[in-house]
Amino acid sequence: MDDAQAGSATQDSAQPGYGVGPWQGEWPEEAHYDPELLAHGDTRNVIDRYRYWRMEAIVADLDLQRHPFHVAIENWQHDMNIGSIVRSANAFLADTVHIIGRRRWNKRGAMVTDRYQHVLHHETVEAFAAWAADAGIPIIAVDNVDGAVPVDRAELPECCVLLFGQEGPGLSDEALAAASAHIEITQYGSTRSINASAAAAVIMYEWCRRYAA
């Protein structure tokens, strides 16, 4: 049964908000469907294509489509924005999110999207930079520092890792030094900076605007 038929089969049983009720009619036989979800309904915040799919099957399908950009965030002060950045990384289909510094981060803002998004941890900026060098992936630092080029005019490699700092202090000197380029977001109001998670979403969207099919 294709996606259009699946949507038709469950249209009458849709629950309030997002989500669908138990599968109506004969169950599909494909292995990516989850019997528990077919029986009880799927209230997850997933696109229609993935209704009733097993989580592992969704991740496997996403892995076939992921974009070649990565996202990295420094986490020295348990930044509350990390969860929201992970959620945006999932929405824009980033390859991997890299957490630099503290291993623990507040997952509430991710809204369970971390289950579908690859997340790696690096103890230090040095370890992260070594990973990027071994992978041959340039680090692009995003911060409004002297010499940063506005992203709308900057070169943005198709394969890269976008590095973001914490709310307030921004990127550490070590992180800035590890980057091959520094970019910023042009702003027009009185505030010097914007929220870290909002900045990450802007930059990821700009990457997708240039490269995503």
KEKOL-426599 format. One line per field, with one value per atom (N, C-alpha, C): residue number from 1; z, x, y; atom name; residue in one letter. Coordinates in steps of 0.02 Angstrom, whole numbers. Atoms other than C-alpha are relative to their C-alpha. Layout:
BEGIN
num <- c(NUM ...)
pz <- c(Z ...)
px <- c(X ...)
py <- c(Y ...)
atomo <- c(CA ...)
residuo <- c(a ...)
// end
This chain:
BEGIN
num <- c(1 1 1 2 2 2 3 3 3 4 4 4 5 5 5 6 6 6 7 7 7 8 8 8 9 9 9 10 10 10 11 11 11 12 12 12 13 13 13 14 14 14 15 15 15 16 16 16 17 17 17 18 18 18 19 19 19 20 20 20 21 21 21 22 22 22 23 23 23 24 24 24 25 25 25 26 26 26 27 27 27 28 28 28 29 29 29 30 30 30 31 31 31 32 32 32 33 33 33 34 34 34 35 35 35 36 36 36 37 37 37 38 38 38 39 39 39 40 40 40 41 41 41 42 42 42 43 43 43 44 44 44 45 45 45 46 46 46 47 47 47 48 48 48 49 49 49 50 50 50 51 51 51 52 52 52 53 53 53 54 54 54 55 55 55 56 56 56 57 57 57 58 58 58 59 59 59 60 60 60 61 61 61 62 62 62 63 63 63 64 64 64 65 65 65 66 66 66 67 67 67 68 68 68 69 69 69 70 70 70 71 71 71 72 72 72 73 73 73 74 74 74 75 75 75 76 76 76 77 77 77 78 78 78 79 79 79 80 80 80 81 81 81 82 82 82 83 83 83 84 84 84 85 85 85 86 86 86 87 87 87 88 88 88 89 89 89 90 90 90 91 91 91 92 92 92 93 93 93 94 94 94 95 95 95 96 96 96 97 97 97 98 98 98 99 99 99 100 100 100 101 101 101 102 102 102 103 103 103 104 104 104 105 105 105 106 106 106 107 107 107 108 108 108 109 109 109 110 110 110 111 111 111 112 112 112 113 113 113 114 114 114 115 115 115 116 116 116 117 117 117 118 118 118 119 119 119 120 120 120 121 121 121 122 122 122 123 123 123 124 124 124 125 125 125 126 126 126 127 127 127 128 128 128 129 129 129 130 130 130 131 131 131 132 132 132 133 133 133 134 134 134 135 135 135 136 136 136 137 137 137 138 138 138 139 139 139 140 140 140 141 141 141 142 142 142 143 143 143 144 144 144 145 145 145 146 146 146 147 147 147 148 148 148 149 149 149 150 150 150 151 151 151 152 152 152 153 153 153 154 154 154 155 155 155 156 156 156 157 157 157 158 158 158 159 159 159 160 160 160 161 161 161 162 162 162 163 163 163 164 164 164 165 165 165 166 166 166 167 167 167 168 168 168 169 169 169 170 170 170 171 171 171 172 172 172 173 173 173 174 174 174 175 175 175 176 176 176 177 177 177 178 178 178 179 179 179 180 180 180 181 181 181 182 182 182 183 183 183 184 184 184 185 185 185 186 186 186 187 187 187 188 188 188 189 189 189 190 190 190 191 191 191 192 192 192 193 193 193 194 194 194 195 195 195 196 196 196 197 197 197 198 198 198 199 199 199 200 200 200 201 201 201 202 202 202 203 203 203 204 204 204 205 205 205 206 206 206 207 207 207 208 208 208 209 209 209 210 210 210 211 211 211 212 212 212 213 213 213)
pz <- c(0 0 0 2 -48 50 -51 57 -9 11 -26 25 -23 10 76 -73 189 30 -25 214 -5 9 145 51 -45 255 71 -70 414 7 -3 371 50 -42 465 74 -69 623 29 -24 641 67 -66 819 -1 -2 872 -2 7 834 -54 49 746 26 -19 745 -32 29 682 47 -42 766 -28 24 741 -75 72 562 -15 20 476 -60 55 366 8 -1 321 13 -16 395 -57 50 277 24 -17 272 0 5 243 69 -64 379 37 -35 416 43 -42 495 69 -69 684 21 -19 743 57 -56 904 -23 25 810 -44 41 685 44 -44 829 41 -48 941 -26 27 829 8 1 798 13 -19 890 -2 4 855 -49 45 773 -58 59 611 -62 63 430 -20 19 347 -29 30 253 53 -51 418 51 -44 499 6 -17 583 -11 11 540 67 -56 667 1 -6 734 -37 33 670 -76 72 497 -23 17 497 -3 -1 545 -61 58 410 -64 60 280 -3 -2 336 -19 15 323 -74 73 137 -31 28 115 32 -39 241 -42 34 182 26 -20 189 46 -50 318 70 -70 503 41 -46 652 64 -63 806 47 -51 969 60 -62 1113 59 -57 1279 65 -60 1421 60 -54 1522 -2 4 1488 -35 38 1355 -13 9 1350 -74 71 1162 -39 39 1113 -24 21 1111 -60 57 993 -62 58 881 -29 24 872 -38 34 826 -70 65 685 -46 40 627 -30 27 609 -55 49 516 -67 61 392 -23 20 381 0 -9 444 8 -7 439 74 -70 622 40 -47 772 47 -43 872 62 -63 1055 25 -22 1114 72 -70 1299 44 -44 1426 -41 36 1373 9 -14 1455 -28 25 1373 10 -13 1399 -63 59 1280 -8 4 1315 -64 60 1173 -65 60 1051 -18 13 1068 -32 20 1044 -70 66 875 4 -8 947 -13 15 921 -74 73 733 -27 21 728 30 -26 744 41 -45 890 25 -24 930 52 -53 1081 -8 0 1085 65 -65 1251 -6 7 1186 -72 68 1038 -40 33 998 -29 23 986 -58 54 878 -64 58 763 -32 26 746 -40 37 696 -68 62 564 -50 43 496 -30 25 483 -52 47 394 -62 57 277 -7 1 326 30 -27 345 54 -55 503 -17 13 475 65 -63 633 -13 6 654 62 -56 765 -28 25 745 29 -21 772 -55 50 683 -57 59 506 -25 23 495 -62 62 324 5 -1 313 -42 32 267 -70 67 117 -52 46 41 8 -16 112 -41 29 32 54 -47 114 -33 33 66 6 -3 24 55 -54 139 52 -51 301 68 -66 487 25 -23 551 76 -71 723 35 -38 848 72 -70 1018 46 -50 1176 1 -9 1215 46 -41 1280 -22 17 1263 -72 68 1087 -3 8 1022 40 -36 1122 -49 42 1056 -34 28 1029 -58 54 924 -61 56 819 -37 31 789 -41 35 733 -67 60 597 -59 61 417 -26 21 396 56 -50 505 -37 31 453 53 -46 533 -35 27 510 4 0 458 41 -42 586 -10 17 575 60 -58 751 48 -50 911 38 -38 987 -38 32 955 -27 22 938 3 -3 913 36 -36 1005 -39 32 970 -42 38 915 -62 58 801 -53 47 724 -37 31 693 -54 49 605 -63 58 493 -45 39 440 -34 32 409 -58 55 304 -60 56 202 -36 33 170 -44 39 113 -60 56 5 -58 53 -90 -30 22 -99 -1 -5 -54 -64 61 -200 11)
px <- c(43 0 44 -43 74 -23 14 76 -69 65 -79 -56 51 -179 0 -4 -114 -35 33 -171 -75 72 -342 -28 24 -355 -8 1 -326 -33 26 -408 -58 59 -570 16 -17 -479 51 -50 -362 -20 12 -345 9 -9 -352 74 -69 -193 33 -32 -68 -5 6 -76 -60 55 -188 -16 22 -286 22 -18 -273 -13 7 -252 -68 65 -418 7 -3 -435 58 -53 -309 68 -66 -137 49 -53 8 51 -46 140 73 -69 297 33 -36 430 9 -13 448 -59 58 274 6 -2 260 -68 65 122 -34 29 98 -33 28 69 -61 58 -47 -60 55 -149 -28 21 -155 1 -4 -123 69 -66 24 -9 8 24 67 -65 207 -3 -4 251 47 -38 312 -41 35 272 -42 47 135 36 -37 262 19 -25 321 -53 52 153 3 1 153 68 -65 337 36 -44 457 53 -49 580 65 -61 729 -6 11 652 1 -2 629 72 -70 811 37 -32 868 -18 22 765 30 -31 829 74 -71 1006 15 -8 980 -6 16 935 38 -29 1038 44 -42 1121 71 -70 1311 26 -24 1317 -12 5 1345 -11 10 1304 38 -37 1414 -18 16 1377 47 -39 1491 -48 44 1417 41 -40 1523 -43 43 1379 -70 64 1239 -52 41 1162 -69 68 972 -22 18 971 15 -23 1049 -58 57 885 -36 33 807 43 -44 960 -3 7 947 -65 65 764 4 -7 808 45 -44 949 -39 43 821 -45 45 702 35 -37 837 44 -32 905 76 -73 1081 26 -30 1199 6 -14 1253 4 -11 1248 57 -58 1409 -4 1 1407 72 -69 1573 0 -3 1610 -38 39 1486 -41 37 1409 -75 72 1241 -26 32 1124 -75 72 943 -37 32 842 -73 70 673 -16 12 689 3 -6 729 -67 67 550 6 -14 614 31 -31 692 70 -67 859 -3 6 791 11 -7 799 63 -57 955 64 -64 1134 32 -32 1219 66 -66 1406 26 -29 1501 75 -72 1676 18 -17 1760 27 -34 1859 -6 -2 1870 55 -56 2036 -22 24 1952 -48 47 1813 37 -38 1938 37 -35 2035 -48 51 1875 -13 15 1837 58 -59 2015 4 -2 2010 -54 56 1842 7 -8 1904 -57 58 1759 19 -18 1790 -47 39 1730 -17 23 1627 -29 22 1610 -53 54 1450 0 -2 1474 12 -8 1468 64 -65 1653 31 -35 1771 23 -21 1802 -50 51 1648 -35 33 1566 -74 72 1376 -15 11 1308 -28 28 1213 53 -55 1380 59 -56 1490 -1 -4 1553 -21 26 1462 9 -13 1536 -60 55 1412 12 -18 1504 38 -31 1544 -31 30 1512 -9 18 1424 7 -17 1492 -31 35 1388 24 -20 1430 -60 52 1331 -35 37 1201 42 -39 1293 72 -71 1479 17 -15 1468 53 -51 1609 63 -62 1766 56 -57 1932 28 -26 1988 -43 45 1835 7 -9 1857 65 -65 2039 -2 5 1989 -37 42 1873 40 -32 1925 -34 36 1796 -47 46 1689 -56 57 1514 -48 48 1376 -66 66 1193 -10 13 1153 -61 56 1041 -14 22 944 -27 27 886 54 -46 966 39 -32 1014 61 -62 1191 -4 2 1148 -71 64 1002 9 -1 957 39 -44 1079 -38 38 946 -31 28 867 54 -56 1037 16 -15 1067 -52 53 899 9 -11 937 56 -57 1105 -15 18 1038 -48 46 897 39 -40 1024 37 -34 1122 -50 51 962 -23 21 914 48 -51 1076 6 -20 1096 -55 49 940 -42 38 845 -73)
py <- c(-60 0 62 -59 168 52 -50 327 31 -31 400 -45 47 242 -4 2 238 59 -60 417 -6 8 374 -49 52 219 25 -23 319 69 -69 485 7 -6 450 -11 15 395 48 -47 544 29 -27 606 75 -73 789 18 -21 886 -42 44 776 -72 70 588 -33 39 450 -57 55 313 -67 67 125 -7 12 65 -29 24 38 -46 47 -115 -49 51 -249 32 -27 -219 -9 8 -186 -52 54 -324 22 -22 -219 2 8 -243 66 -63 -57 23 -18 -49 -31 22 -65 -27 28 -184 37 -36 -87 65 -62 75 -14 19 -10 -15 20 -78 57 -50 74 72 -67 224 29 -32 338 75 -70 504 38 -34 546 59 -58 711 -17 18 634 17 -14 672 -60 53 569 -61 56 463 -52 45 389 -22 24 354 -76 71 184 -35 30 156 -12 10 80 55 -53 209 -18 21 108 5 -4 103 73 -71 292 24 -21 319 -27 30 199 35 -35 289 70 -66 459 -5 9 392 -3 2 367 68 -66 550 57 -55 650 45 -49 809 -4 7 821 54 -48 960 -26 19 932 64 -56 1043 -17 10 1066 57 -49 1156 -9 2 1200 -4 11 1145 2 -8 1212 20 -26 1287 -31 35 1162 45 -47 1275 -29 23 1260 -1 -3 1293 -63 58 1128 -43 41 1033 28 -32 1159 -5 6 1152 -71 69 963 -9 4 980 31 -32 1101 -42 42 987 -58 53 848 27 -28 962 15 -16 1014 -58 63 835 5 -1 868 -71 67 721 -19 16 728 65 -55 844 -20 12 858 44 -37 908 3 -9 980 24 -20 988 -49 43 922 -51 52 758 8 -6 791 67 -61 916 -7 -1 966 -23 28 857 21 -19 935 38 -40 1059 -40 42 918 -32 29 853 -69 69 673 -7 6 715 -29 30 657 -76 71 481 -14 8 509 34 -39 618 -28 23 556 56 -48 643 -31 23 625 49 -41 689 4 -11 764 36 -29 802 71 -65 951 25 -29 1069 -35 34 985 -67 65 815 9 -14 887 20 -23 974 -58 59 811 -44 39 720 32 -35 854 -7 6 847 -71 69 657 -14 9 666 44 -46 803 49 -45 916 67 -65 1103 24 -28 1190 73 -68 1347 28 -29 1451 54 -49 1551 44 -47 1704 69 -68 1892 31 -24 1920 42 -40 2038 -43 36 1981 -51 48 1869 26 -19 1870 -16 15 1886 -62 65 1715 6 -7 1780 17 -15 1834 -48 43 1698 -64 67 1539 -50 50 1396 -69 64 1227 -48 49 1090 -51 45 971 41 -41 1061 -17 4 1068 71 -67 1224 1 -1 1268 60 -53 1367 1 -9 1437 2 -2 1458 68 -62 1588 45 -48 1742 4 -6 1706 -16 20 1635 -53 52 1528 17 -9 1502 19 -18 1568 -62 62 1389 -24 21 1350 46 -47 1507 -15 15 1460 -65 64 1285 5 -8 1352 26 -24 1382 63 -60 1521 21 -28 1635 36 -33 1687 26 -29 1788 12 -16 1833 75 -72 2011 15 -21 2096 74 -68 2258 39 -34 2298 22 -28 2359 -53 52 2191 -27 20 2132 -71 70 1947 -26 33 1831 -66 63 1672 -53 49 1530 -50 49 1407 32 -35 1538 10 -9 1575 -65 65 1390 -16 14 1373 42 -44 1523 -27 24 1453 -66 64 1278 11 -14 1350 28 -28 1450 -55 56 1290 -37 36 1203 40 -42 1350 -6 5 1331 -70 66 1144 -53 53 1045 -4 10 971 19)
atomo <- c(N CA C N CA C N CA C N CA C N CA C N CA C N CA C N CA C N CA C N CA C N CA C N CA C N CA C N CA C N CA C N CA C N CA C N CA C N CA C N CA C N CA C N CA C N CA C N CA C N CA C N CA C N CA C N CA C N CA C N CA C N CA C N CA C N CA C N CA C N CA C N CA C N CA C N CA C N CA C N CA C N CA C N CA C N CA C N CA C N CA C N CA C N CA C N CA C N CA C N CA C N CA C N CA C N CA C N CA C N CA C N CA C N CA C N CA C N CA C N CA C N CA C N CA C N CA C N CA C N CA C N CA C N CA C N CA C N CA C N CA C N CA C N CA C N CA C N CA C N CA C N CA C N CA C N CA C N CA C N CA C N CA C N CA C N CA C N CA C N CA C N CA C N CA C N CA C N CA C N CA C N CA C N CA C N CA C N CA C N CA C N CA C N CA C N CA C N CA C N CA C N CA C N CA C N CA C N CA C N CA C N CA C N CA C N CA C N CA C N CA C N CA C N CA C N CA C N CA C N CA C N CA C N CA C N CA C N CA C N CA C N CA C N CA C N CA C N CA C N CA C N CA C N CA C N CA C N CA C N CA C N CA C N CA C N CA C N CA C N CA C N CA C N CA C N CA C N CA C N CA C N CA C N CA C N CA C N CA C N CA C N CA C N CA C N CA C N CA C N CA C N CA C N CA C N CA C N CA C N CA C N CA C N CA C N CA C N CA C N CA C N CA C N CA C N CA C N CA C N CA C N CA C N CA C N CA C N CA C N CA C N CA C N CA C N CA C N CA C N CA C N CA C N CA C N CA C N CA C N CA C N CA C N CA C N CA C N CA C N CA C N CA C N CA C N CA C N CA C N CA C N CA C N CA C N CA C N CA C N CA C N CA C N CA C N CA C N CA C N CA C N CA C N CA C N CA C N CA C N CA C N CA C N CA C N CA C N CA C N CA C N CA C N CA C N CA C)
residuo <- c(m m m d d d d d d a a a q q q a a a g g g s s s a a a t t t q q q d d d s s s a a a q q q p p p g g g y y y g g g v v v g g g p p p w w w q q q g g g e e e w w w p p p e e e e e e a a a h h h y y y d d d p p p e e e l l l l l l a a a h h h g g g d d d t t t r r r n n n v v v i i i d d d r r r y y y r r r y y y w w w r r r m m m e e e a a a i i i v v v a a a d d d l l l d d d l l l q q q r r r h h h p p p f f f h h h v v v a a a i i i e e e n n n w w w q q q h h h d d d m m m n n n i i i g g g s s s i i i v v v r r r s s s a a a n n n a a a f f f l l l a a a d d d t t t v v v h h h i i i i i i g g g r r r r r r r r r w w w n n n k k k r r r g g g a a a m m m v v v t t t d d d r r r y y y q q q h h h v v v l l l h h h h h h e e e t t t v v v e e e a a a f f f a a a a a a w w w a a a a a a d d d a a a g g g i i i p p p i i i i i i a a a v v v d d d n n n v v v d d d g g g a a a v v v p p p v v v d d d r r r a a a e e e l l l p p p e e e c c c c c c v v v l l l l l l f f f g g g q q q e e e g g g p p p g g g l l l s s s d d d e e e a a a l l l a a a a a a a a a s s s a a a h h h i i i e e e i i i t t t q q q y y y g g g s s s t t t r r r s s s i i i n n n a a a s s s a a a a a a a a a a a a v v v i i i m m m y y y e e e w w w c c c r r r r r r y y y a a a a a a)
// end
